[in-house]
């Protein structure tokens, strides 16, 4: 699944602007994130309830069945679309590498992509270390569930507010402030906050992920029409990859340092990278 998910997400991202154009595309992209984050919160809750009545193996089998049903719905309900450009003379690997090179040679587009990967990769540290932090603080399983759900809840709130309240031009100006909102609350984890405050801090941090609304527009502005599909596919697949790397690095660091120290250090690193990587 880990190998297939980035390919699926990248293909979906590349198709979306061919279905939704202009400002509608930005709203559609936001809706994808809202559904994904809401489903994550609902999945945590439903998974916990299922484990009351089912064994973990039975719950996993039920989850597998849900994936098969989703695949059937996609096969029936999604219209087949031709490739944006023909690449019959190239192998899949050569075509992918050539497309990657075309995208990364565009300096402005490259900065948008790197910024959009680096911020979430560092910003997911509280979520990655929710379990060891909950254990260290004695929050129990309920507290762990609240910590794990806080970031998706904040993301949904931030996306809704930033989609409907600011104008498109203002959303572009809010990219950096929202990134700062993501990292600043995480600095307080150095004080080892209790459960209510820790949940509130992560919700605030999650609201900062609404900076992706502005980044989506920046990417569409920076990418020539002939590479938009590739750029969106690379952006989405790269986001999943670098968030996974962020989880791995945070977990490895927590083997050496206490989780609150790792979260605080990651927030400092994120704040330091903002002026260096911000798109121009």
C-alpha positions in Angstrom: 0.0 0.0 0.0 2.8 2.4 0.8 4.2 2.0 -2.7 0.9 2.4 -4.4 -0.6 5.3 -2.4 1.8 8.0 -3.8 1.2 6.9 -7.4 -2.6 7.0 -6.9 -2.5 10.4 -5.1 -0.2 11.8 -7.8 -2.4 10.6 -10.6 -5.5 12.1 -8.8 -3.7 15.4 -8.3 -2.8 15.5 -12.0 -6.3 14.8 -13.2 -8.1 17.3 -10.9 -7.1 20.6 -12.8 -8.5 19.0 -16.0 -11.8 18.5 -14.2 -11.9 21.7 -12.2 -10.5 25.0 -13.6 -9.5 28.3 -12.0 -10.5 29.2 -8.5 -12.8 26.1 -8.4 -9.6 23.9 -8.6 -8.3 25.5 -5.4 -11.6 24.8 -3.6 -11.6 21.3 -5.0 -8.1 20.6 -3.8 -9.0 22.0 -0.4 -12.1 19.7 -0.3 -9.8 16.7 -0.9 -7.8 17.7 2.2 -10.8 18.3 4.3 -12.3 14.9 3.5 -9.0 13.2 4.1 -8.4 14.8 7.5 -12.1 14.3 8.6 -11.8 10.7 7.5 -8.6 10.4 9.6 -10.4 11.6 12.7 -13.4 9.4 12.0 -11.1 6.5 11.3 -9.4 6.8 14.7 -12.8 6.8 16.4 -14.3 4.0 14.4 -11.2 1.9 14.6 -11.3 2.2 18.4 -14.9 1.2 18.5 -14.4 -1.8 16.3 -11.7 -3.1 18.5 -14.2 -3.3 21.3 -16.1 -6.0 19.3 -13.5 -7.4 16.9 -10.0 -8.7 17.1 -7.3 -6.6 15.4 -7.1 -9.2 12.6 -10.8 -9.0 11.9 -10.7 -5.2 11.9 -7.8 -5.3 9.4 -9.8 -7.7 7.2 -12.8 -5.3 7.3 -10.5 -2.4 6.4 -9.2 -4.5 3.4 -12.8 -5.0 2.3 -13.4 -1.2 2.5 -10.4 -0.6 0.2 -11.8 -3.2 -2.3 -15.2 -1.4 -2.3 -13.4 1.9 -2.9 -11.5 0.5 -5.8 -14.7 -0.8 -7.4 -16.4 2.6 -6.9 -13.4 4.3 -8.6 -13.5 1.8 -11.5 -17.2 2.4 -12.1 -17.5 6.1 -11.3 -14.3 7.8 -12.6 -14.2 8.6 -16.3 -11.2 7.4 -18.2 -9.1 10.3 -19.6 -6.3 10.2 -22.1 -2.7 11.1 -21.0 -1.9 14.8 -21.1 1.0 14.1 -23.4 2.2 11.1 -25.4 5.4 9.5 -24.2 5.3 6.3 -26.3 9.0 6.7 -27.4 10.2 6.6 -23.8 10.1 3.9 -21.2 8.1 4.7 -18.0 11.3 5.3 -16.0 12.9 7.5 -18.6 9.7 9.5 -19.1 9.4 10.0 -15.3 13.0 11.1 -14.9 12.6 13.5 -17.9 9.5 15.0 -16.4 11.1 15.4 -13.0 14.0 17.2 -14.7 11.7 19.6 -16.6 9.8 20.5 -13.4 12.9 21.0 -11.2 14.7 23.2 -13.8 12.0 25.8 -13.2 13.5 27.7 -10.3 10.2 29.3 -9.0 8.3 26.1 -9.3 11.1 24.2 -7.5 11.0 26.6 -4.6 7.3 26.1 -4.2 7.7 22.3 -4.2 10.5 22.2 -1.7 8.8 24.7 0.6 5.6 22.6 0.4 7.5 19.5 1.3 9.8 20.8 4.0 7.1 22.5 6.2 4.8 19.5 6.7 7.8 17.1 7.0 9.0 19.0 10.1 5.5 20.1 11.2 4.2 16.6 11.8 6.7 16.0 14.6 4.0 16.3 17.4 1.8 13.8 15.6 4.7 11.4 15.0 5.6 11.5 18.7 2.1 11.6 20.1 2.4 8.0 21.5 5.7 8.5 23.4 4.6 11.9 24.6 1.3 10.5 25.9 3.2 7.7 27.6 5.8 10.1 29.2 3.0 12.4 30.4 0.7 9.6 31.6 -2.2 10.6 29.4 -3.4 7.0 28.7 -5.1 5.7 25.6 -7.8 8.3 25.6 -5.2 11.1 25.8 -3.3 9.5 23.0 -6.4 9.4 20.8 -7.0 13.1 21.5 -3.5 14.0 20.6 -3.6 12.0 17.4 -6.9 13.6 16.4 -5.9 17.2 17.2 -3.8 17.9 14.1 -6.5 16.7 11.6 -9.1 18.7 13.5 -6.9 21.9 13.3 -6.3 21.2 9.6 -10.0 21.1 8.9 -10.7 24.3 10.9 -7.9 26.1 9.1 -8.9 25.0 5.6 -12.5 26.0 6.2 -11.6 29.4 7.6 -9.0 30.2 4.9 -11.1 28.9 2.0 -14.2 31.0 2.8 -12.9 34.1 4.5 -9.8 35.6 2.8 -9.7 36.5 -0.9 -7.4 34.5 -3.2 -4.9 37.4 -3.2 -4.9 37.5 0.6 -4.4 33.7 0.8 -1.1 34.2 -1.0 0.0 36.7 1.5 -1.0 34.4 4.4 1.3 31.5 3.3 4.2 32.6 5.6 2.1 33.7 8.6 0.2 30.4 8.5 3.5 28.5 8.4 4.6 30.5 11.5 1.3 29.6 13.1 2.2 25.9 12.5 5.5 26.0 14.3 5.1 28.6 17.0 2.7 26.6 19.2 5.0 23.6 19.1 7.7 25.6 20.9 5.5 25.4 24.0 6.0 21.6 24.2 9.4 22.3 25.8 7.4 23.2 28.9 5.7 19.7 28.8 2.1 20.9 28.7 -0.8 18.9 30.2 -3.4 17.2 28.0 -5.8 20.1 27.4 -3.1 22.5 26.5 -1.2 20.0 24.4 -4.3 19.2 22.4 -5.0 23.0 22.0 -1.5 23.6 20.8 -1.6 20.9 18.2 -5.0 22.1 17.0 -3.5 25.6 16.5 -0.5 24.0 14.7 -2.8 22.1 12.4 -4.6 25.3 11.4 -1.3 26.5 10.0 -1.5 23.7 7.4 -4.0 25.9 5.6 -0.9 27.5 4.0 -1.4 24.8 1.3 -4.2 26.9 -0.1 -1.8 29.7 -1.0 0.8 27.2 -2.2 -1.6 25.5 -4.5 -2.2 28.9 -6.2 1.5 29.6 -6.3 2.2 26.3 -8.0 -0.5 26.8 -10.6 1.0 30.3 -11.3 4.6 29.0 -11.5 4.0 25.9 -13.6 3.7 26.2 -17.4 0.6 24.5 -18.8 2.5 21.7 -20.3 4.0 20.6 -17.0 1.1 21.3 -14.6 0.0 17.7 -14.4 3.5 16.5 -13.7 4.2 19.2 -11.2 1.0 18.3 -9.3 1.8 14.6 -9.3 5.3 15.3 -8.1 4.0 17.6 -5.4 1.6 15.1 -4.0 3.8 12.1 -4.1 6.7 14.1 -2.7 4.5 15.4 0.1 3.7 11.8 1.2 7.3 10.7 0.9 8.8 13.6 2.9 6.1 13.4 5.6 7.1 9.7 6.0 10.7 10.8 6.3 9.6 13.3 8.9 7.9 10.6 11.0 11.0 8.4 10.8 13.5 11.2 11.7 11.3 12.3 14.6 11.0 8.7 15.9 14.8 8.2 15.6 15.5 11.4 17.4 13.1 10.4 20.2 15.3 7.4 20.8 18.0 9.7 22.0 16.1 12.7 23.4 12.9 13.2 25.3 9.8 13.8 23.0 9.2 17.4 24.3 12.8 18.3 23.4 12.5 16.8 19.9 9.2 18.6 19.2 10.7 21.9 20.4 13.9 21.4 18.3 11.9 20.6 15.2 9.8 23.8 15.7 13.0 25.8 15.9 14.3 24.2 12.8 11.1 24.9 11.0 11.1 28.6 11.9 14.7 28.9 10.8 13.9 27.3 7.4 11.0 29.6 6.6 13.0 32.7 5.5 15.5 30.4 3.6 12.9 28.3 1.6 9.9 30.6 1.3 8.7 30.9 -2.3 9.5 34.2 -4.0 
